[in-house]
């Protein structure tokens, strides 16, 4: 439990620092940092039952959904919320391990790391696509009541 709280706090601090560094809107920095904490907390929650790629997908769906809601609430582009929200999940360490595996260990180790890294990145992209499509379909349904 303490480890989870520490990790989520670290994700919040890292996202807040990235918001400051990338000059995100000042009024949204705490909200964006909370998005990073939500992302990592969701990932840790789902990791108890599912594999790393599936946990990444489920956490990404939550972040993408909340990002769309916040974008409509604050009347901002959804990418403002996506980038810091997905910051903790981006498999940068996986890419490092891939190159390290290929260069210094064995090609098999590098290939294994590459497959896991690509799976995580693909799951993030799939979650964004799924939620974007769902919001697009919903908005078309709301705009055309005759489709009911």
PyMOL commands that place a pseudoatom at each C-alpha (Angstrom):
pseudoatom trace, name=CA, resn=UNK, resi=1, chain=A, elem=C, hetatm=0, pos=[0.000, 0.000, 0.000]
pseudoatom trace, name=CA, resn=UNK, resi=2, chain=A, elem=C, hetatm=0, pos=[2.787, 2.434, 0.870]
pseudoatom trace, name=CA, resn=UNK, resi=3, chain=A, elem=C, hetatm=0, pos=[4.558, 1.542, -2.366]
pseudoatom trace, name=CA, resn=UNK, resi=4, chain=A, elem=C, hetatm=0, pos=[1.416, 2.306, -4.375]
pseudoatom trace, name=CA, resn=UNK, resi=5, chain=A, elem=C, hetatm=0, pos=[0.948, 5.671, -2.691]
pseudoatom trace, name=CA, resn=UNK, resi=6, chain=A, elem=C, hetatm=0, pos=[4.610, 6.500, -3.280]
pseudoatom trace, name=CA, resn=UNK, resi=7, chain=A, elem=C, hetatm=0, pos=[4.401, 5.518, -6.948]
pseudoatom trace, name=CA, resn=UNK, resi=8, chain=A, elem=C, hetatm=0, pos=[1.210, 7.487, -7.592]
pseudoatom trace, name=CA, resn=UNK, resi=9, chain=A, elem=C, hetatm=0, pos=[2.686, 10.511, -5.783]
pseudoatom trace, name=CA, resn=UNK, resi=10, chain=A, elem=C, hetatm=0, pos=[5.803, 10.214, -7.931]
pseudoatom trace, name=CA, resn=UNK, resi=11, chain=A, elem=C, hetatm=0, pos=[3.662, 10.098, -11.074]
pseudoatom trace, name=CA, resn=UNK, resi=12, chain=A, elem=C, hetatm=0, pos=[1.791, 13.214, -9.967]
pseudoatom trace, name=CA, resn=UNK, resi=13, chain=A, elem=C, hetatm=0, pos=[5.047, 15.073, -9.282]
pseudoatom trace, name=CA, resn=UNK, resi=14, chain=A, elem=C, hetatm=0, pos=[6.572, 13.964, -12.584]
pseudoatom trace, name=CA, resn=UNK, resi=15, chain=A, elem=C, hetatm=0, pos=[3.506, 15.070, -14.507]
pseudoatom trace, name=CA, resn=UNK, resi=16, chain=A, elem=C, hetatm=0, pos=[3.398, 18.392, -12.690]
pseudoatom trace, name=CA, resn=UNK, resi=17, chain=A, elem=C, hetatm=0, pos=[7.065, 18.955, -13.527]
pseudoatom trace, name=CA, resn=UNK, resi=18, chain=A, elem=C, hetatm=0, pos=[6.448, 18.088, -17.176]
pseudoatom trace, name=CA, resn=UNK, resi=19, chain=A, elem=C, hetatm=0, pos=[3.490, 20.499, -17.245]
pseudoatom trace, name=CA, resn=UNK, resi=20, chain=A, elem=C, hetatm=0, pos=[5.738, 23.228, -15.910]
pseudoatom trace, name=CA, resn=UNK, resi=21, chain=A, elem=C, hetatm=0, pos=[8.558, 22.349, -18.321]
pseudoatom trace, name=CA, resn=UNK, resi=22, chain=A, elem=C, hetatm=0, pos=[6.279, 22.173, -21.378]
pseudoatom trace, name=CA, resn=UNK, resi=23, chain=A, elem=C, hetatm=0, pos=[4.400, 25.334, -20.322]
pseudoatom trace, name=CA, resn=UNK, resi=24, chain=A, elem=C, hetatm=0, pos=[0.951, 23.835, -19.985]
pseudoatom trace, name=CA, resn=UNK, resi=25, chain=A, elem=C, hetatm=0, pos=[-1.787, 26.315, -19.077]
pseudoatom trace, name=CA, resn=UNK, resi=26, chain=A, elem=C, hetatm=0, pos=[-1.205, 27.447, -15.497]
pseudoatom trace, name=CA, resn=UNK, resi=27, chain=A, elem=C, hetatm=0, pos=[-4.810, 26.978, -14.430]
pseudoatom trace, name=CA, resn=UNK, resi=28, chain=A, elem=C, hetatm=0, pos=[-4.694, 23.319, -15.518]
pseudoatom trace, name=CA, resn=UNK, resi=29, chain=A, elem=C, hetatm=0, pos=[-1.358, 22.164, -14.109]
pseudoatom trace, name=CA, resn=UNK, resi=30, chain=A, elem=C, hetatm=0, pos=[-2.815, 20.528, -11.012]
pseudoatom trace, name=CA, resn=UNK, resi=31, chain=A, elem=C, hetatm=0, pos=[-5.587, 18.887, -13.040]
pseudoatom trace, name=CA, resn=UNK, resi=32, chain=A, elem=C, hetatm=0, pos=[-3.051, 17.576, -15.553]
pseudoatom trace, name=CA, resn=UNK, resi=33, chain=A, elem=C, hetatm=0, pos=[-0.819, 16.282, -12.781]
pseudoatom trace, name=CA, resn=UNK, resi=34, chain=A, elem=C, hetatm=0, pos=[-3.825, 14.503, -11.295]
pseudoatom trace, name=CA, resn=UNK, resi=35, chain=A, elem=C, hetatm=0, pos=[-4.418, 12.907, -14.715]
pseudoatom trace, name=CA, resn=UNK, resi=36, chain=A, elem=C, hetatm=0, pos=[-0.932, 11.387, -14.508]
pseudoatom trace, name=CA, resn=UNK, resi=37, chain=A, elem=C, hetatm=0, pos=[-1.679, 10.086, -11.031]
pseudoatom trace, name=CA, resn=UNK, resi=38, chain=A, elem=C, hetatm=0, pos=[-4.977, 8.625, -12.254]
pseudoatom trace, name=CA, resn=UNK, resi=39, chain=A, elem=C, hetatm=0, pos=[-3.156, 6.932, -15.112]
pseudoatom trace, name=CA, resn=UNK, resi=40, chain=A, elem=C, hetatm=0, pos=[-0.493, 5.320, -12.952]
pseudoatom trace, name=CA, resn=UNK, resi=41, chain=A, elem=C, hetatm=0, pos=[-2.928, 4.453, -10.168]
pseudoatom trace, name=CA, resn=UNK, resi=42, chain=A, elem=C, hetatm=0, pos=[-5.221, 2.747, -12.663]
pseudoatom trace, name=CA, resn=UNK, resi=43, chain=A, elem=C, hetatm=0, pos=[-2.285, 0.879, -14.149]
pseudoatom trace, name=CA, resn=UNK, resi=44, chain=A, elem=C, hetatm=0, pos=[-1.181, -0.391, -10.730]
pseudoatom trace, name=CA, resn=UNK, resi=45, chain=A, elem=C, hetatm=0, pos=[-4.755, -1.354, -9.873]
pseudoatom trace, name=CA, resn=UNK, resi=46, chain=A, elem=C, hetatm=0, pos=[-5.257, -3.407, -13.045]
pseudoatom trace, name=CA, resn=UNK, resi=47, chain=A, elem=C, hetatm=0, pos=[-1.768, -4.906, -12.829]
pseudoatom trace, name=CA, resn=UNK, resi=48, chain=A, elem=C, hetatm=0, pos=[-2.951, -6.989, -9.877]
pseudoatom trace, name=CA, resn=UNK, resi=49, chain=A, elem=C, hetatm=0, pos=[-5.127, -9.081, -12.212]
pseudoatom trace, name=CA, resn=UNK, resi=50, chain=A, elem=C, hetatm=0, pos=[-3.939, -8.555, -15.778]
pseudoatom trace, name=CA, resn=UNK, resi=51, chain=A, elem=C, hetatm=0, pos=[-0.731, -8.518, -17.807]
pseudoatom trace, name=CA, resn=UNK, resi=52, chain=A, elem=C, hetatm=0, pos=[1.252, -5.347, -18.481]
pseudoatom trace, name=CA, resn=UNK, resi=53, chain=A, elem=C, hetatm=0, pos=[-0.257, -4.642, -21.950]
pseudoatom trace, name=CA, resn=UNK, resi=54, chain=A, elem=C, hetatm=0, pos=[-3.844, -5.247, -20.789]
pseudoatom trace, name=CA, resn=UNK, resi=55, chain=A, elem=C, hetatm=0, pos=[-3.287, -3.079, -17.700]
pseudoatom trace, name=CA, resn=UNK, resi=56, chain=A, elem=C, hetatm=0, pos=[-1.879, -0.371, -19.948]
pseudoatom trace, name=CA, resn=UNK, resi=57, chain=A, elem=C, hetatm=0, pos=[-4.930, -0.593, -22.200]
pseudoatom trace, name=CA, resn=UNK, resi=58, chain=A, elem=C, hetatm=0, pos=[-7.468, -0.401, -19.363]
pseudoatom trace, name=CA, resn=UNK, resi=59, chain=A, elem=C, hetatm=0, pos=[-5.636, 2.467, -17.686]
pseudoatom trace, name=CA, resn=UNK, resi=60, chain=A, elem=C, hetatm=0, pos=[-5.389, 4.268, -21.027]
pseudoatom trace, name=CA, resn=UNK, resi=61, chain=A, elem=C, hetatm=0, pos=[-9.124, 3.893, -21.619]
pseudoatom trace, name=CA, resn=UNK, resi=62, chain=A, elem=C, hetatm=0, pos=[-9.815, 5.580, -18.291]
pseudoatom trace, name=CA, resn=UNK, resi=63, chain=A, elem=C, hetatm=0, pos=[-7.383, 8.409, -19.011]
pseudoatom trace, name=CA, resn=UNK, resi=64, chain=A, elem=C, hetatm=0, pos=[-8.705, 8.931, -22.547]
pseudoatom trace, name=CA, resn=UNK, resi=65, chain=A, elem=C, hetatm=0, pos=[-12.311, 8.995, -21.310]
pseudoatom trace, name=CA, resn=UNK, resi=66, chain=A, elem=C, hetatm=0, pos=[-11.566, 11.473, -18.519]
pseudoatom trace, name=CA, resn=UNK, resi=67, chain=A, elem=C, hetatm=0, pos=[-9.473, 13.559, -20.929]
pseudoatom trace, name=CA, resn=UNK, resi=68, chain=A, elem=C, hetatm=0, pos=[-12.428, 13.909, -23.279]
pseudoatom trace, name=CA, resn=UNK, resi=69, chain=A, elem=C, hetatm=0, pos=[-14.710, 14.926, -20.429]
pseudoatom trace, name=CA, resn=UNK, resi=70, chain=A, elem=C, hetatm=0, pos=[-12.222, 17.494, -19.117]
pseudoatom trace, name=CA, resn=UNK, resi=71, chain=A, elem=C, hetatm=0, pos=[-11.580, 18.864, -22.609]
pseudoatom trace, name=CA, resn=UNK, resi=72, chain=A, elem=C, hetatm=0, pos=[-15.271, 19.581, -22.970]
pseudoatom trace, name=CA, resn=UNK, resi=73, chain=A, elem=C, hetatm=0, pos=[-15.526, 21.041, -19.466]
pseudoatom trace, name=CA, resn=UNK, resi=74, chain=A, elem=C, hetatm=0, pos=[-12.513, 23.369, -19.848]
pseudoatom trace, name=CA, resn=UNK, resi=75, chain=A, elem=C, hetatm=0, pos=[-13.151, 23.991, -23.585]
pseudoatom trace, name=CA, resn=UNK, resi=76, chain=A, elem=C, hetatm=0, pos=[-9.592, 23.000, -24.480]
pseudoatom trace, name=CA, resn=UNK, resi=77, chain=A, elem=C, hetatm=0, pos=[-8.171, 20.559, -27.034]
pseudoatom trace, name=CA, resn=UNK, resi=78, chain=A, elem=C, hetatm=0, pos=[-8.167, 16.984, -25.787]
pseudoatom trace, name=CA, resn=UNK, resi=79, chain=A, elem=C, hetatm=0, pos=[-4.435, 16.632, -26.475]
pseudoatom trace, name=CA, resn=UNK, resi=80, chain=A, elem=C, hetatm=0, pos=[-3.768, 19.078, -23.648]
pseudoatom trace, name=CA, resn=UNK, resi=81, chain=A, elem=C, hetatm=0, pos=[-5.067, 16.372, -21.319]
pseudoatom trace, name=CA, resn=UNK, resi=82, chain=A, elem=C, hetatm=0, pos=[-3.743, 13.347, -23.234]
pseudoatom trace, name=CA, resn=UNK, resi=83, chain=A, elem=C, hetatm=0, pos=[-0.059, 14.173, -23.117]
pseudoatom trace, name=CA, resn=UNK, resi=84, chain=A, elem=C, hetatm=0, pos=[0.434, 14.573, -19.361]
pseudoatom trace, name=CA, resn=UNK, resi=85, chain=A, elem=C, hetatm=0, pos=[-2.163, 11.875, -18.704]
pseudoatom trace, name=CA, resn=UNK, resi=86, chain=A, elem=C, hetatm=0, pos=[-0.265, 9.234, -20.655]
pseudoatom trace, name=CA, resn=UNK, resi=87, chain=A, elem=C, hetatm=0, pos=[3.164, 10.442, -19.574]
pseudoatom trace, name=CA, resn=UNK, resi=88, chain=A, elem=C, hetatm=0, pos=[3.621, 7.741, -16.881]
pseudoatom trace, name=CA, resn=UNK, resi=89, chain=A, elem=C, hetatm=0, pos=[2.669, 4.918, -19.258]
pseudoatom trace, name=CA, resn=UNK, resi=90, chain=A, elem=C, hetatm=0, pos=[4.952, 5.752, -22.176]
pseudoatom trace, name=CA, resn=UNK, resi=91, chain=A, elem=C, hetatm=0, pos=[7.383, 2.829, -22.470]
pseudoatom trace, name=CA, resn=UNK, resi=92, chain=A, elem=C, hetatm=0, pos=[10.636, 4.804, -22.536]
pseudoatom trace, name=CA, resn=UNK, resi=93, chain=A, elem=C, hetatm=0, pos=[12.369, 2.350, -20.222]
pseudoatom trace, name=CA, resn=UNK, resi=94, chain=A, elem=C, hetatm=0, pos=[11.211, -0.453, -22.510]
pseudoatom trace, name=CA, resn=UNK, resi=95, chain=A, elem=C, hetatm=0, pos=[12.934, 1.170, -25.478]
pseudoatom trace, name=CA, resn=UNK, resi=96, chain=A, elem=C, hetatm=0, pos=[16.090, 1.578, -23.413]
pseudoatom trace, name=CA, resn=UNK, resi=97, chain=A, elem=C, hetatm=0, pos=[15.950, -2.099, -22.402]
pseudoatom trace, name=CA, resn=UNK, resi=98, chain=A, elem=C, hetatm=0, pos=[15.391, -3.061, -26.045]
pseudoatom trace, name=CA, resn=UNK, resi=99, chain=A, elem=C, hetatm=0, pos=[18.509, -1.277, -27.256]
pseudoatom trace, name=CA, resn=UNK, resi=100, chain=A, elem=C, hetatm=0, pos=[20.500, -2.486, -24.262]
pseudoatom trace, name=CA, resn=UNK, resi=101, chain=A, elem=C, hetatm=0, pos=[19.362, -6.049, -24.912]
pseudoatom trace, name=CA, resn=UNK, resi=102, chain=A, elem=C, hetatm=0, pos=[20.315, -5.926, -28.579]
pseudoatom trace, name=CA, resn=UNK, resi=103, chain=A, elem=C, hetatm=0, pos=[23.688, -4.286, -28.035]
pseudoatom trace, name=CA, resn=UNK, resi=104, chain=A, elem=C, hetatm=0, pos=[25.033, -5.758, -24.810]
pseudoatom trace, name=CA, resn=UNK, resi=105, chain=A, elem=C, hetatm=0, pos=[23.072, -8.899, -24.039]
pseudoatom trace, name=CA, resn=UNK, resi=106, chain=A, elem=C, hetatm=0, pos=[21.461, -11.154, -26.639]
pseudoatom trace, name=CA, resn=UNK, resi=107, chain=A, elem=C, hetatm=0, pos=[19.272, -10.469, -29.659]
pseudoatom trace, name=CA, resn=UNK, resi=108, chain=A, elem=C, hetatm=0, pos=[16.603, -12.693, -28.102]
pseudoatom trace, name=CA, resn=UNK, resi=109, chain=A, elem=C, hetatm=0, pos=[16.455, -10.477, -24.998]
pseudoatom trace, name=CA, resn=UNK, resi=110, chain=A, elem=C, hetatm=0, pos=[16.243, -7.375, -27.182]
pseudoatom trace, name=CA, resn=UNK, resi=111, chain=A, elem=C, hetatm=0, pos=[13.477, -8.894, -29.295]
pseudoatom trace, name=CA, resn=UNK, resi=112, chain=A, elem=C, hetatm=0, pos=[11.494, -9.854, -26.188]
pseudoatom trace, name=CA, resn=UNK, resi=113, chain=A, elem=C, hetatm=0, pos=[11.768, -6.309, -24.809]
pseudoatom trace, name=CA, resn=UNK, resi=114, chain=A, elem=C, hetatm=0, pos=[10.841, -4.844, -28.203]
pseudoatom trace, name=CA, resn=UNK, resi=115, chain=A, elem=C, hetatm=0, pos=[7.691, -6.946, -28.410]
pseudoatom trace, name=CA, resn=UNK, resi=116, chain=A, elem=C, hetatm=0, pos=[6.561, -5.912, -24.928]
pseudoatom trace, name=CA, resn=UNK, resi=117, chain=A, elem=C, hetatm=0, pos=[7.333, -2.250, -25.639]
pseudoatom trace, name=CA, resn=UNK, resi=118, chain=A, elem=C, hetatm=0, pos=[5.419, -2.335, -28.916]
pseudoatom trace, name=CA, resn=UNK, resi=119, chain=A, elem=C, hetatm=0, pos=[2.503, -4.067, -27.202]
pseudoatom trace, name=CA, resn=UNK, resi=120, chain=A, elem=C, hetatm=0, pos=[2.298, -1.321, -24.572]
pseudoatom trace, name=CA, resn=UNK, resi=121, chain=A, elem=C, hetatm=0, pos=[2.537, 1.448, -27.173]
pseudoatom trace, name=CA, resn=UNK, resi=122, chain=A, elem=C, hetatm=0, pos=[-0.068, -0.290, -29.308]
pseudoatom trace, name=CA, resn=UNK, resi=123, chain=A, elem=C, hetatm=0, pos=[-2.433, -0.645, -26.369]
pseudoatom trace, name=CA, resn=UNK, resi=124, chain=A, elem=C, hetatm=0, pos=[-2.150, 3.065, -25.594]
pseudoatom trace, name=CA, resn=UNK, resi=125, chain=A, elem=C, hetatm=0, pos=[-2.911, 3.910, -29.228]
pseudoatom trace, name=CA, resn=UNK, resi=126, chain=A, elem=C, hetatm=0, pos=[-5.798, 1.435, -29.334]
pseudoatom trace, name=CA, resn=UNK, resi=127, chain=A, elem=C, hetatm=0, pos=[-7.328, 2.911, -26.178]
pseudoatom trace, name=CA, resn=UNK, resi=128, chain=A, elem=C, hetatm=0, pos=[-7.122, 6.447, -27.584]
pseudoatom trace, name=CA, resn=UNK, resi=129, chain=A, elem=C, hetatm=0, pos=[-8.679, 5.295, -30.864]
pseudoatom trace, name=CA, resn=UNK, resi=130, chain=A, elem=C, hetatm=0, pos=[-11.465, 3.391, -29.083]
pseudoatom trace, name=CA, resn=UNK, resi=131, chain=A, elem=C, hetatm=0, pos=[-12.473, 6.265, -26.816]
pseudoatom trace, name=CA, resn=UNK, resi=132, chain=A, elem=C, hetatm=0, pos=[-12.167, 8.870, -29.608]
pseudoatom trace, name=CA, resn=UNK, resi=133, chain=A, elem=C, hetatm=0, pos=[-14.419, 6.746, -31.791]
pseudoatom trace, name=CA, resn=UNK, resi=134, chain=A, elem=C, hetatm=0, pos=[-16.945, 6.258, -28.988]
pseudoatom trace, name=CA, resn=UNK, resi=135, chain=A, elem=C, hetatm=0, pos=[-17.119, 10.026, -28.379]
pseudoatom trace, name=CA, resn=UNK, resi=136, chain=A, elem=C, hetatm=0, pos=[-17.439, 10.667, -32.112]
pseudoatom trace, name=CA, resn=UNK, resi=137, chain=A, elem=C, hetatm=0, pos=[-20.320, 8.187, -32.433]
pseudoatom trace, name=CA, resn=UNK, resi=138, chain=A, elem=C, hetatm=0, pos=[-21.997, 9.619, -29.333]
pseudoatom trace, name=CA, resn=UNK, resi=139, chain=A, elem=C, hetatm=0, pos=[-21.712, 13.195, -30.595]
pseudoatom trace, name=CA, resn=UNK, resi=140, chain=A, elem=C, hetatm=0, pos=[-23.178, 12.156, -33.979]
pseudoatom trace, name=CA, resn=UNK, resi=141, chain=A, elem=C, hetatm=0, pos=[-26.007, 10.382, -32.181]
pseudoatom trace, name=CA, resn=UNK, resi=142, chain=A, elem=C, hetatm=0, pos=[-26.777, 13.452, -30.068]
pseudoatom trace, name=CA, resn=UNK, resi=143, chain=A, elem=C, hetatm=0, pos=[-26.680, 15.787, -33.077]
pseudoatom trace, name=CA, resn=UNK, resi=144, chain=A, elem=C, hetatm=0, pos=[-29.129, 13.622, -35.078]
pseudoatom trace, name=CA, resn=UNK, resi=145, chain=A, elem=C, hetatm=0, pos=[-32.084, 12.639, -32.952]
pseudoatom trace, name=CA, resn=UNK, resi=146, chain=A, elem=C, hetatm=0, pos=[-33.798, 11.057, -36.006]
pseudoatom trace, name=CA, resn=UNK, resi=147, chain=A, elem=C, hetatm=0, pos=[-31.252, 8.198, -35.856]
pseudoatom trace, name=CA, resn=UNK, resi=148, chain=A, elem=C, hetatm=0, pos=[-32.865, 6.908, -32.653]
for i in range(1, 148): cmd.bond("trace and resi %d" % i, "trace and resi %d" % (i + 1))
show_as sticks, trace
zoom trace
